[in-house]
Every structure is written in C-alpha cells, then in structure tokens.
Amino acid sequence: MPVSLMECHDSTAGAGRPAIGFRRDQEDRGGEGGRGPGGSPPDLVERDNILAGLGRLLADASRGKGQLAVVDGPLGTGKSRLVHEFLEALEPGGVRVLRATASLREHLLPFGVVTQLLHGMTIPPPGRDRVRELLASAVEQTVIEGELTDGDWEVQVVDAFQKLTMELAHLSETTPLVICVDNAHYLDPPSLHFLAGLVPWLHSARILVLITDDHTLRWPRSPLLAGLLSQSPNAHRIAVRPLSRRGVDALAIRLLGPHTASPRLTAELHRVSGGNPLAVQALIIDQQAGGAGYPEGYGQALLDLVAHSRPSMLAVVRALAVLGGAAPVADVARLAGVDATVTGWALHALVSAGLLTQGHAFRHPVAATAVLDDMPADSRAALHRAAAELLHEAGAPALTVAGQLMAAGDPDADCATEVLVAASDEALATGDVGTALSCLDLAQRTRADAPTAARIRARLSRLEWQLKPQVAVRHLRPQLGDFTAGHLDRREVSELVLGLVRAGALDELTALLDTLRTRAHQGIGPGTEDLRPLTNWAAMAYPLHTGLRKLAHSVAAATPEAAPCHDPWLPSAVTLADDLIRGGNDQLTHRAELLLRTFHLDHGSLWNAESGALALRALLHAGRPDEVVAWCEKLETEAAAHHAVAWQGKFLAIRAEAHLRQGQLISAHDLAARAMALVPPQGWGIGLAGVLGCAILAATRSGRLEQAEKYVAQPIPEPALHSRHGAHYLHARGHYRLATHHPQAALADFLACGRFAETWNAPGADVVSWRTSAAEAWLAQDDQDQAKRLVREQIARLLPGPSRARGLCLRTLAAVSRVSRRPQLLTEAVDMLKDSGDDYELARALIDLSTAFKDTGDQRNARRVAHRAWHLAKQTGAEHLCREAALDPIDPEAAISAKQHQDGLSALTTQERRIALLAAKGYTNREIAAKLYITSSTVEQHLTRVFRKVNVKRRQDLPHFL
C-alpha cells in the first residue's frame, strides 16, 4: 500500500540535524525578505509539510534506502513549482540531479524522457558514454522512422534498461542521485517502462526518483504507474490539493498586505478560484493592477491551463462554455466531439483543480466569456449552431435554443424559424421584451415561406412600435405587400391600420381600407370583421380628411357591427375615441374607469396602450387630473421596466397635459421635454403634434417665449396638422403667436382649430376651446363685436352647469361687457375655475377681477384679489402674470417677509399645510371643511395656528410657496 505523507519521516534523524544534501542557509530562512514562514517562497503556501517530507525522503535515499516520490495534484496546483523549489534548495555538489520534463507535444516520441535524463551533462565520463551507447542500442532495436516497431518491444529493451539501471546505481554510490521527471502523465511508453524497471533497484540504491503527476489527466489510465505505487514499499504518493480558505488568506496577505487582503476580498478570491493557486495568483495580479480586470484572471488562468493540456480538454471546455456550464456530460461530449468517458475525465480534472464547481459549472461567468472570446469567430458560430440543434433535439425550451442561435448570429439551422418565433413568445410571457425582439429580428433572416415571413414581420413590427418606434415604420411597406397577398390575420390587419394612422400614410391607409371594404362585400379575407371600427378610427384620427370621412359613413351604412374580437383593446379604443368626440361625459368617464380598473400593459396588442391613453384623456376631460397623474406615474414605471419607450413617452406626454390642465406649467413643460427626449421625433409620427403642442403652451404660459419659439420651429409631419393631434398643436401655436404680438396669425390658428369641431359636429370633449381663444385674438385687434359673437356661440354650445369651459367663457365675456357687470361675471368665472383645478386660468381670472374692482372704485377688494392672484401665479410658474398683478414683492422688506414666512412653514403639520394651501387658493372655511371632511370650527382653529406660525394676520397674506 502507498505510504501517506505523514508516514514519510526520518525516524533516525536527530532533532535539529540538517537534512542530507540541503544547504544550511535554507534551514532557517523564514525571516528573510520575500520568504514565507518555514523558508518557503511567498507564493507557496500550505506546502511546507510537503517540502519537509521530500527532504526526509532524500535523507533516507542518501543512506541507501532509495525512494520513489510521486507528487500528484490536479491542474494548476503548483506541482512543478514545488519540485523546482525543492531542487533549488539542494546543496551544490551534495546531490546529483537528472531532470526531464514530459510534454503533450512529445508524449508519442519514443524514449523522449529517458533521452532527456541520460543526455544531460550531470553524468560524468566515461559513464556518460556507456549510458548513451546503451540508450542508442535500445532505440536502434525498437524504433523505426520515429515510431516503435510492431511486436513485443518491451522484451527487446529489457537488457539495455537493466544495464542502464545498473549504471545509475553505480553512479549513486559516490553521490546521492535524484531522478526528477515532471508531468509523468505525458510520459512516452518506453520511458515509463524504464522508470518502472528502476524502482525495484531502489531498496539498495542511493536514488530518489521524484515524479510529478496528475492522475486526472492520464487518459486512458496507466496500470503501470499505479502498480508501482501500490506494490513498492518505498513508493509514496504525495497529494497536492487546491488551497483551503485559510491558504488563500495567507497567500493574499503575503502578496497584497494585511490592509488590502480583507476577509471579504479573500473570501471572494477563494470562491472564484476554487483554491487553485494559479487562479488565485492571477486574481491577485489583477487586484494589484487596480482591480480593473477582476476577475478576468480566473478566466485567463483556466485558458492557460487548458491550452497546455490535451486537445480533448480544450474541446470539452469550449463546449461547456457554449452550453452555459452545468450541462449534462452527454451533451458536452456530443458537442465537443469527444468520447463520453474522456469528457467525464476532463470534467473531473477541472473539478479537482477547483476550476469548475461540483456541478460542472464555471465559478464565474468571465471564464466562459474568456473561453468564447479565445475561439475563432467562425468556429464559435459553428459550435453555437451545433448546440442549438443538439438542444432542440433534446427538447430544451425554445428560449434556450434561441440563445444559441442568437449567439451564433446566423440562423442557418433547420429549426431556426420555428424556435425563434416560439422563443419570442416565451420571452414575452416573462416580460423580457428585448429578448423577444432579438429573436424575431433574427427570425426574419431565416429562409421562411411567405406566410411565415409575414407572421414574423408582423410580430417584429408590433414590438418595434413599442420599443423602437423610430424604426418600426420600415415594416409598413412590406406589410402592405403581405396584406395584398392575404398573409395577415385579423389582428395583424388592424395593427397595420394603426401603424399607417400613426405614420401619416394617408394614401396607403385609404387604399387599404377600400380594399377591406371590397373584400367584405365579397365575404373573403381576414380583417373584414373589423372594417367598421377601423374606418371609424381612421376617420376620427383624421377628421379633416374627406376621403376617410366618406368611407366611414359608407361603411357604417352598409356594414353590420363588428364580430367579437379576440383583441379586447381594439373595440375599447374605438368606443372611447367616439365618446371623446361626442362629449358624453357620464358615459365616457364610466367607460374609462372600467377599462383602467383592469388595465395592464399588454405586449401582444398595439391597441392596448392606445385604449389606455384614451381612457386617461377621458378622465382628464372629466376634470380629474390628479387621478390621471397617478395612473401615468404607475404606467410609466411599468413601461420603463419593460423598456417600452413608446409607451413610456406616451404616458409622460399625457401626464404633462394633466399638469398643464392643473396650471403646473414648469412640470408640464419638463415632462413634455422628457417625453420628446425619450422618443425621437420620427418615433412619434403624428403624435408629435400633440406633445409639441403641450410643450409650446407650457413654455408660452410660463413666459419662456424663446423656448417656445424653438418648439414652434421644429418641423412636424404635414398629416399631423390634419389629425386630431393637430387641433392641440394649432391651439398652442396660436397662443404663442398671441403672446408674441401676432394676433392675426394667432386668429388663423384658432379658426383652423374650429374646422375640427365643425367636422365632428359635436360638443367635442377632445376639441380645444378655440372660440374663447379666437375671441382673445379678436380682442387683441380691438374687435369686441367678433369676440362677443364667438363667446356667446361657445356658451350656447356648452352643457348645462358649471365647468372649466364656462369659466373661460365668462372671463372672456367680462372683457367685452360693461364695466359695472365685470365683477359679477369674473366672480362666477373664478368660482368655476377654482373648482376645475386649473390654477393658471384661475390666476388670469383673478387678475382680471382685481382690475375690474379697481375700475369700479373698490380698491380694497382689488388689492385683496391681486394679492391672491400674485401668489397663485407664482405657484404656477407664470412670472409674467405676477407682473400683471402688479404685486411682485422684489423690495428688500418683502423679501425678508417672504423668508420669515418660509421659515415658519417647517413648523406646520401636514393637516395645517393642507388647510393653508386651500385657504391661499381662496376656498372658504366651509368649502375647506367639505373637502377635508372636517368641521368649519376645526378649520378655523387650524388657520389660527397657521397664521401664528407663518407670521400673517389674514388668509389673503398666506405665502404662495405653500
């Protein structure tokens, strides 16, 4: 049986006596710089016992008890480094050393290692000549043209090997002999037989045979070396294992210092390296270089070790990297083109070395990356394709197979089309829209038939409209060809219509809908079931397009209602759009609430986000901007998580409109700017007119006319001005022109908005209040008659009851009424606008009311209302309105007072701040009590404390920054 290292001791050696053949200056060098404890170099840890054991074996051999020491360890554990250190420590002249290194490159070269041993200059003449003659004789008898002869060559060399052994034994009589062979796992057969013949002579020779071996790399297993270890009493197997956690700590502290080598770092070093000394040192070198490449050292160490191993090892590691690690052995073997048994040996060798986990996984992804990056591009792509076919045959998930195809970058595989489409569905089901898009992008490059190619293109288009709307337009023309060929299904036809509407492709849109109508009459073709809602949608999207309007009327008269649709979002979108145009508030709000109650973003339908956006606009029309803001924030977050920038931009734009409706001009502008920065102009299509309109109006109302000018100068698609978004854009541009003293141009924009309302012939929830805006333009031209006519027309069209629109009308009507009547009209306007939540329009009405009080001689109320108007204008960000209120507190005393007020705000409770805010906006105690569900007396008590904390005496003096 082999003897363990602990049994390899010198029982007769005296305590403190130096081992024979060692330099005395090696005995106690632990204190020298650059050496570790016990005299070992700083990069050798947990190896002192082995070095000491080898010294004892040499001492035994020196006394005539020859020894065989096999230092056995896996890849990268430092066997060669250890033996080199042992030999370097020998005293010159005290021991004669014969050295040879076996290599993979020469493992089939007969007598290669024994030739290295015996041709060195260590053997003195004339013994050197006799040894070389004997070796030449053995080679001559058994080698022809560099290869061993057929037959029993072992018998032919027995005599020569015995004589060679006797020569070496004779040589050791004068000086102990160390025969060192590195990498015995690559020994050529004759050299192995020579060493095997030498071992029986060791019991009476002063010879130490020192071999480094890696039994995990001996494929197939060699029974000869194993037999030597098990049968020879003076043979010892010395195991060299990867470093323990403590060993990694010690090595890191030696090389990095105790301050850098923190417990956290060394734990990570051990986890990533598996204790493999070569990998640990590579990681430490990275750390010494600043840590920028960490943990690339692990991957490079693995590559270096594999590169010096058998080709089958490299093939196995590459296959494992391609499969992603932790793959079944059979799959790795098949992909690598290596026998399953050999593959198992290779994986076992890597696990033993600490380079792989027990489950055959890389310890860090960088290792797989390093292996893949080291491969030639064509070989890597071919291996990924082969892996895809292998995994597909094994029934792996489509996403797994598709990952291989995408890594190959070339879908040239029989299963590619089917797998990539299925994988995109799997990715969508998990919310991974980016992967789904990549799968479809690759799928369209496969050799698919026309219907399949159309299906792939439709799916790719659907996702690109969500993730990359600026490039989705490229699919419209090919999809029109697919439609003509009859390759699109019902949902794909409806989404093609939506895409054409967004892109402003009016000629193609009209032609497609006309073709659908023809097919509907003939009773053939998918998509005809939705002809009526689709034509209605197109006509509502482009109210000024005569052809689409006529087509919608014609279809409505001759086509029944649409059949039930598997896409629930299409009918929801059409119904909401129709309700918005017709202005049915109660029904519209009810539909919007029902939809939003169960709404979620659905990547499987382009009508999904469209219907959600319309529901939010419906709530905005109903005067519920706070709810719209909350919904938009939620949906923006969800869209951002899915990288759906088109959806995110859409909800940002709607939130900007909600803030604009609330009079929060700065936030409205910033949100609109964010939306336009997120989605490029070409990605908005005709929707660019809507978000630009919001930005223009917010910038204009806040007095930032230079910024508004830049937005006005930005080109928009011509069809956008004929779309329903065009009304909002023209209305905003008109107000910019009015603010820059171009009333005639502004009037033209406002009257152009009127064409939308006349076309729809309905009160129109989605139509801007163009009449009151046009009346302002007439007033700017001193034409009160025209202004009064438009305002009265607008009032006549309004639904009964107070509303924001009525408040705007009353404010404009006051401007063309008698001076004595203005306070009453403006007071009513203020009450309605206050309830609407539009602080900007409320501030304008308050300024007009202050002027009206002043004109009627009521200076006290004029100052009171002006103060309130100034605070409200300041809150909205409309600095120019503050100047109109003529109460801009820029004098030093006012600035000090404002600072005192702001200091007092920190002392307000949440409830006090809420009550103070409502009071500053002009709400009475009773109105505040009703809003907050508390009593009027409670409100009064809170306000008393507020006045004291912010140092004011009246509610009119409450600061704007509440």
Secondary structure, DSSP 8 states (H G I E B T S, - for coil): --B-GGG---TT--TT---TTB-GGGTT-TTSTT--GGG--TT--S-HHHHHHHHHHHHHHHTT--EEEEEE--TTS-HHHHHHHHHHTB-TTTSEEEEEE--GGGTTSTTHHHHHHHTSS-S-TTHHHHHHHHHHHHHHHHEETTEE-SS-HHHHTHHHHHHHHHHHHHHHTTS-EEEEEE-GGG--HHHHHHHHHHGGGGGGS-EEEEEEE-GGG-SS--HHHHHHHHH-TTEEEEE-----HHHHHHHHHHHH-TTTS-HHHHHHHHHHHTT-HHHHHHHHHHHHTTSTTTTHHHHHHHHHHHHTS-HHHHHHHHHHHHHTSS--HHHHHHHHT--HHHHHHHHHHHHHTTSB-TTS-BSSHHHHHHHHHTS-HHHHHHHHHHHHHHHHHTT--HHHHHHHHHHHT---STTHHHHHHHHHHHHHHTT-HHHHHHHHHHHTTS---HHHHHHHHHHHHHHHHHH-HHHHGGGHHHHHHHHHTT---HHHHHHHHHHHHHHT-HHHHHHHHHHHHHHHHHT-STTGGGHHHHHHHHHHH-TT-HHHHHHHHHHHHHS------S-THHHHHHHHHHHHHHT-HHHHHHHHHHHHHT----TT-THHHHHHHHHHHHHHHTT-HHHHHHHHHHHHHHHHHTT-HHHHHHHHHHHHHHHHHHT-HHHHHHHHHHHHHHS-HHHHGGGHHHHHHHHHHHHHHTT-HHHHHHHHHS---GGGGGSHHHHHHHHHHHHHHHHTT-HHHHHHHHHHHHHHHHHHTS--TTS--HHHHHHHHHHHTT-HHHHHHHHHHHHHHS-SS--HHHHHHHHHHHHTS-TTTHHHHHHHHHHHHHHHT-HHHHHHHHHHHHHHHHHTT-HHHHHHHHHHHHHHHHHHT-HHHHHHTT----SHHHHHHHHHHHHHHTT--HHHHHHHHHHHTT--HHHHHHHHT--HHHHHHHHHHHHHHHT-SSGGG--TT-
